Amino acid sequence: MASKRNLRHNLAGWRDYVTVWFEHPEPRALLNADIFYDFAAAGGDATLASTLGDFSMGARDARLFLNLMAHQIAEKEDALGWFGRIKTQKGRVDLKVGGLFPIVAGARVLALRLGCAERSSRERWRAAAAAGILLEEDLVRLLDAHEMILGLILDQQLADLAKGLPAISKVEVRRLRALEQDRLKEALQVVRQIDIIVKNALGEAILRQRAGSLPAGRAATPEP
């Protein structure tokens, strides 16, 4: 990514770039924003990253931008097929694309709506629940699904590395016990509902903001 000129900017350039995303959220902008919003300082003057992070939190007032990001979650590849069966290729299911991506993307959208600076997906979901825009029941289900899916990926990677194979996110279903397969199906059913959960949470955030129980954000406009 750093080799691409359009992804290298000074502070003023990034402010302009982010503002364009808010005002004209076309598909390429949404893809770039999806990556951008998990950035962290890796070296140099960390206050530059902090300043840009504060500015970019103006996304909380960019409703069209957030709604389109939420809509994209439903377009992710589903890991479940007909009759709730796990979809596989060569006996494996890609739990990064069909499991982790929607969980991470949903948490990111809600963190932006709340102006939450957390980078951990689990902490972002917890922040949404603490703000009252996510049901506690949904929080528990999402965290359980995340733990289950991540655990299976890591376990598969250890097994593959032991065999001299590359560590990937595709899990061999036949390795799983019947109980694990059932739990995985339940977790993927939760993942299927994330776009609805996020849309409901965004709607609840609007209601709470109007009622004064959720602070209003500030508009993102580039400084001169």
QUIVEN-V974314 format. One line per field, one symbol per residue. ss: DSSP state (h for helix, s for strand, l for the rest). phi: phi as a letter, one per 40 degrees, with the letter a starting at -180 (. if undefined). A space follows every 10 residues. Layout:
ss: ???
phi: ???
This chain:
ss: llllhhhlll hhhhhhhhhh hhhlllhhhh hhhhhhllll lllllhhhhh hhhhhhhhhh hlhhhhhhhh hhhlllllls lhhhlsllsl lssslhhhhh hhhhhhhhhh hhhhllllll hhhhhhhhhh lllllhhhhh hhhhhhhhhh hhhhhhhhhh hhllllllls sshhhllhhh hhhhhhhhhh hhlhhhhhhh hhhhhhhhhh hlllllllll llll
phi: .cccdcbbac cccccccccc dccbccdccc cccdcdcbca cbigcccccc ccccccccdc ccccdccccc cccccccccb bcfgcccbbf gbbcccccbc dcccccccdc ccccgcccbc cccccccccc cgbbcdccdc cccccccccc cccccccccc cccgcccbcc bccccccdcc cccccccccc ddccccdccc cccccccccc cgcbdccbcc bccc
